[in-house]
Amino acid sequence: MLLLPEETAVQVTRLALSNGQVQYDKSGKPLSVFHLNTFYLQIHLIKAPLLIIHGVDDEMVPIEHGQALHQCSGTTISPLWVPDVGHNNLENSELLWKRVRAFVCK
């Protein structure tokens, strides 16, 4: 499920009132208070070029978080969803490093 910016604000408000209790989105996935509060509402303020990268098989932070960050960011740079990579092995991806090099060298 992708969160739209308006929905994100509602989710953050609800989570902020939960005092750390686990909250869930409409599909039943747990939402992260830290992730929502820290990034979703502020990511659009980044004015530098922004490349969002996320491992498709990440079980700690689901891909939907990366997708929502990309959606909320407003960046025109295509994200990189790295296949066969989880949370703790993203840096082992050759695809990731090729894309980062291309991004940095622009």
N, C-alpha and C positions, 0 to 999 in steps of 0.2 A: 504494500500500500504506500503510495506517495502522499506526503502531507503537503497541502497547499499552504502558502504563507498565512492566510487567514486562519486555517485550521491549526496551524502550528502555534499561533498566539493563544488559541483556546487551550490547546494541549499543555503549553507551558504554564498557563495560569492554573489549570487543574493540578498539574504536577507540583507547582510551587506550594500549593495548599496541602499537599499530601504528607509533608514532613518526612520525606524519604521512603514512604511506603511505595511498593511497586505498583505502577499504573500500567494499563494495557491499552493498545490501540484497538480500533474496531475489528481487526482480524484476530485479536487475542495475543499479539506479540507484546512482550514487555517493552516499555519505553524507558529511556535513560534520562533522568532529571539533568545530570551533568551535560550530556550531549545536547539536549534541547535548549537548556538555558544558555549554554556557552556559545553555541554556534548558529543555530537556526535563525535566531533573531538578529544576529550581528554579521553574518557572513556577507550580506549584501554591501556592507560598508568597506569591504576590501576593494581597493581601486587598482591594485597591481594585477597583472594577468594571473589567472587562477586555474590550476589544473587539479581536478579532483580525481583521486585514484582509490579504488576499493577492491579488495579480494572478493570474488563471487562466492567462494566457499567459506567466508568468515562466519563463524558461529558465535563469536563474542559480540560483535557489532554487525548486525545483519545488513546486507547490501542495500536494503531500503533506506537506511540512514544515509549512506553515501548518495543515493539517488535523490533523497529529499534535500540534502545539502546542496547538491548541484542545482536542483530546481530553485531553491531559495537564493542561491548566489547571484543569479542573473548573468553568469559568465557565458560568453559565446564559445569558449574553448570546450571541445568535446571531452567528456570524462573518459577515463580508462577503467573499465571493469575487467579485472584480471582473472581469467579463468583458472580453475584448479589451484587457487591460492586462498589461504585462510587469513587469520589475524596475525599470526606470529611468523609467517614465512613469506610475506609480501616482497621483502628485499631480495629474495632468491629468484625472482622472476626476471628473465632476460627481456621479456616484453616491456616490463616496467622501466628498466634502465634505458632501453632504446627510446621509449617515449619521453622520459625525463630529459635525456640528452637533447632530443629534438626540441623540446619545450624551452629548455634553458638557452639553447643556441639561437633561438629566434631573435 
